Amino acid sequence: MLKFLNRVVGGSGSGPKDLPYNIGEPYPSAWGSWTHFRGTSKDDGSLVSIFSISGSNAQDGHLAAARNGVKRLRTVRHPNILSFLHSTETETMDAATTKHTIYIVTEPVMPLSEKIKELSLQNIQRDEYYAWGLHQIAKAVSFLNNDCKLVHANVCVASVVVTQTLDWKLHAFDVLSEFDGSNEASAGPMLQYAWLVGSQYKPVELLKSDWAAVRKSPPWAIDSWGLGCLIYELFSGLKLSKTEELRNTASIPKSLLPDYQRLLSAMPSRRLNTSKLIENSAYFQNKLVDTIHFMEILNLKDSVEKDTFFRKLPNLAEQLPRQIVLKKLLPLLASALEFGSAAAPALTALLKMGSWLSTEEFSVKVLPTIVKLFASNDRAIRVGLLQHVDQFGESLSAQIVDEQVYPHVATGFSDTSAFLRELTLKSMLVLAPKLSQRTISGSLLKYLSKLQVDEEPAIRTNTTILLGNIASHLNEGTRKRVLINAFTVRALRDSFSPARGAGIMALCATSSYYDITEISTRILPNVVVLIIDPDNDVRSKAFQAVDQFLQIVKQTYEKTNSGDAAGAAGDGMSSMPGNASLLGWAMSSLTLKGKPAEQAPLALVNTSASLTKTTSNDSSAMDTPTTAPAHVSSTTDFPDQHVPESPTSTDGWGELENGIQEEHESDKDGWDDIEPLEEPTPPPALANIQAAQKRPVSQSQPTQAASLRPKNTAKVIKDEDDDLWGSIAAPAPKTSSKALNLKTSRSVDDDDDPWAAIAAPLPTTKARPLAAGRGRGAKPAAPKLGAQRINRTSSSGV
């Protein structure tokens, strides 16, 4: 029964069980009779410090002084004074003894003596950190003495604690009291609790209890002496045991020695005011103090000062103590960037400091700020993020990239600045693997489709390279719909030779995604024509690609003959060793000044020789039969053929209304807008012979019916794996330049073509119906003439 009553009495009120904090392990040292514990909040688990002091009598002198300290700590607020969170006093029963305990909960701190051991700073870095700490304590003492007219009366190493950001803070306010020289009762607590202060820390007047002399002295006299004691203990590394030890100045820095001696003057009136110590001492003028001070008053600086400071900060941070940079400067810098007071160059310093952190610390201290910066409207901030995305992109989770980062990054795809568009494009190399399939198909591929017809040739080239890099992150249906169309119809027909080379390399790097039919009917016919490209590098890549794809076809043929038809489709389509690695960026021609592409493109990763210096006009001479495309169009407007709508075809290739045609309204034939090839006209007799030679020997059915019926086109496209992107698929290139000329000449009226009567019919290949359905074949003359007569009659009026 007695134990039950003890538990009731012990647990009543606001005892430890009701304290909203968990008490952890104690630190080995604390000021006076207090015990300093580590602690955590029961609500959110945040760290705190808990100070406790106990006594058997409620009127115990230690408890009375502790109550004074709690009251003062609760009411006095300053950046360099320990932050108060909570306090309580409990009464518990221990056997037949009553125990009174006072608890103070503060921000998480560590005793200064323990932190010094942990940091283990040496030489200049130690002096710089001590200077910063003394500067903070001097400001706290000056605030108490000069602004609040209060006297701490026991400034020493034990009364200083260090926060998680390595700031020094003053506490131990048990003896704190008002000071008024004209009022004899003003020093009440100091008179009552002076015995709590060690005799070695007391100035002469306080040691002799000469209260008259104390009241006549300035308010800072006692605490200036205490600050001198703190300086001695700090640099000597020893706890002061007697007053005479203060005369040993061997360990005191020479730049601080004059002020140290004035702080410990025997005459109270001559002791140095702590405010003057801060203003005049040369000891506090160092890189660390100046850097932190600049960051703390950043809002008061103008843009020129900020820009100059942040450009120097990355190099300056390497010279400062690493722990102080990471725990003090880094949080200040992140906060300044997050709230807009820091300039864009600060981002470079933030990432450099963040690179010194572990992966877990980087995710906690740096990444949240970076994610918020992506929503910034400052273009300089956006450029900085995109330029350094490779430094933090791997640390971003897929959910954060998909939901918070990408929506803001995607605005750069349509930015008016070509430089920002290119940076946005290159950032996808890091971010795209973390995007969901819905985002890739519904948004990213739409933007890439537009960038493939961008006015900047470097952007068009890099778009092709990016598609080759992210092909492995696309689902199978999207790959079949996008890759071949993007690489053949657009890249291989680009007027810019590096873009054509990038298209070839992208095809080779993604060869494992194509089946034997696609290789034979859609890839090889488009690549073969580039072996006579005007550009030597393109020709070289074309020969390599033809060899690679022919090797795949041969392997499939051999396996088919050996009866292993089941494994032929998958085993024989691996990329060649030379293309096993990811494609590199082909171009890097846009500068910070926003100039158009006029610089030398970078070499592809898988090529031994770099691309020669060229401009977007270097490949404009497309009037020879060596390359088919002379103009790249961005529209896919085919009125003669209806392409079934696909709910998943939202990525920009093959959509009739994908937004690209708005920029190229004059290109009405989509990818079929190929200029006629100019060739010398042979004599009529020779032309008849050549046409007859190209005519097929035998056919299973009339070719005219198959090639001139648009109504059968949709069915043929559907049979080809339901390829809804067939509307922009590249037609099967002809085996000779003459055939291409004949095909192109059919786009004019038959009445003007004297060779129409003997022209060879289209080859009966699988790609033939696609060409016919898209308007490449010759149309009957009668419907054309009839349509013209109708239009003429309607225009003449009634």
Secondary structure, 3 states (H helix, E strand, C coil): CHHHHHHHHHHCCCCHHHCCEEEEEECCCCCCCCEEEEEEECCCCCEEEEEEEEECCCCCHHHHHHHHHHHHHHHCCCCCECCEEEEEEEEEEECCEEEEEEEEEECCEEEHHHHHHHHCCCHHHHHHHHHHHHHHHHHHHHHHHHHCCEECCCCCHHHEEEECCCCEEECCCCCCEECCCCCCCCCHHHHHHHHHCCHHHCCHHHHCCCHHHHHHCCCCHHHHHHHHHHHHHHHHCCCCCCHHHHHCCCCCCCCCHHHHHHHCCCCHHHCCCHHHHHHHCHHHCCHHHHHHHHHHCHHHCCHHHHHHHHHHHHHHHCCCCHHHHHHHHHHHHHHHHHCCCCCCCHHHHHHHHHCCCCHHHHHHHCHHHHHHHCCCCCHHHHHHHHHCHHHHHHHCCHHHHHHHHHHHHHHHHHCCCHHHHHHHHHHHHHHHHHCCHHHHHHHHHHHHHHHCCCCCHHHHHHHHHHHHHHHHHCCHHHHHHHHHHHHHHHHCCCCCHHHHHHHHHHHHHCHHHCCHHHHHHHHHHHHHHHHHCCCHHHHHHHHHHHHHHHHHHHHHHHHHHCCCHHHHHHHCCCCCHHHCCCCCCCCCCCCCCCCCCCCCCCCCCCCCCCCCCCCCCCCCCCCCCCCCCCCCCCCCCCCCCCCCCCCCCCCCCCCCCCCCCCCCCCCCCHHHCCCCCCCCCCCHHHHHHHHHHCCCCCCCCCHHHHHCCHHHHHHHHHHCCCCCCHHHCCCCCCCCHHHHHHHHHCCCCHHHCCCHHHCCCCCCCCCHHHHHHCCCCCCCHHHHHHHHHHHHHHHHCC
